[in-house]
Amino acid sequence: MTSLPLPYRATATQACAWLAQQTGTPWTLARLLEQGGLPFVWLDYSEEWAELFHDGVTRYAAPVVFIGDKEHLASGADDVWLRFTRDSGNISIELKAPGLRVPLDGLHFQERDLLRLLKELQHPQPAEPEAGADNAAPFVLPSALKGLGREQILIAFAGVGKVDLDQGMASGVGIFGDDGARVRKNSRGGKNSHLWHPVTLAFGLHDVHRVPMAHLKKAFATQPLLREWKADWLESLRLLGE
């Protein structure tokens, strides 16, 4: 069988066909999104959407990061609906209602993201063993020494509320008090080694910025990036009576 090429910018059809050949299983756009594939649409400058373009930028790839926009795609829609995205300067932005709609053939996936996804599928990380009941410890956030990077956080919590999360993480102080949601990869990590604890961050978004709890629950239920943290999140909700 002839190996299918993987374009640098693959359409949804090309991406699914390539993954199907590599994995030996059928792929759909819905499955690709569920597995964490990040789609983009190319936008050309227009006066109507000028706020998306920084000075001198006339064309850029806008990521589809909002949960509702991904659900629209996964439902089998014949177009792309952008209501939240990141502008050409990588700042999260809510588009004016009803949002931007473009043809589905404008959707694409980057080669590097598809290669990363395939690597994760072929070499999954082993699950951490659960502690037995006899060894139960007092409740703390179980993943306190791990976290998600800035880009991952912006994707995972895109569109949950009207808060400039990117600016908050770039401020250089622990967001939401003390060291708050910010952790480090190691004790000597610099600015670029900051990680963010998504569960702590989510509760801070709710308590400080009044982000609706329903939006945060939906993020943990649907975002592949938050899958590892879902058990921590549910346990925290239980203990807080939410």
C-alpha positions, 0 to 999 in steps of 0.5 A: 500500500502506498503511504499517504503523504502528510501535508504541512497544513492538512485538511480534516479529510487529509488528516483523518486519512493519514491517521487511519493509515498510520493506526489501522483504525477509522478516523473522523473529525469528531474523533480527531477533536476528541483526541486533542487535535487543534484545528486552524482556519486561515483568515484574510484581513477585513475591516469587519474583523480588524481587531484580530489582526495586529499591525502589518498582519494581513493573514494568519491562522486562527485556532479553533479553541472554544469548546462550543466551536469544537462541538459545532465541528464534531456535530457534522456541521458544514462550516466552521463557527468561531466565537472565541479564538486567539488573535494574530498576537496570540491574545484570547479574544471573544468575537462579536455576536454571532461570531465568524463563520467560514467554509469547512474546507478552510479548516486545517491541522498542522503537521507537527500537531498530527505527528505529536498526536500519533506519537502519543497514541503509539507510545501512551504514558503509563497510568499512575497506580492508584493508592490503596485505601490502607495508604490513603493520605489527607486530601491535597491536590494530587498533582500539585507538582505537575501542571500545564504550560501556558499554551495548553492552559489557554486552549483548555480554558478558552471561552470559559469566561470574560477574563484575560487569562494570558495577561494573568499568567504573564504578570509574573506573580502567582495567580490567585494568591501566594504561588497559587496555580503556578508551579515550576518544572524544577526548582531552578526553572526560569520564567519559561518553565512555569506550569499551571495547576488547572484545578487550582486555576479553575477554582480561582477563575470561579472565585475571583473572576466569577467564571460560571462553575458550569463552564468550568465543569464542561471544560473538564468534561470535554477538553482532552488536555484536562483529562489527566486532571478530571479525577482531581477536579471531581474530588475537589468538587465533592469535598467542597460540596459543589 
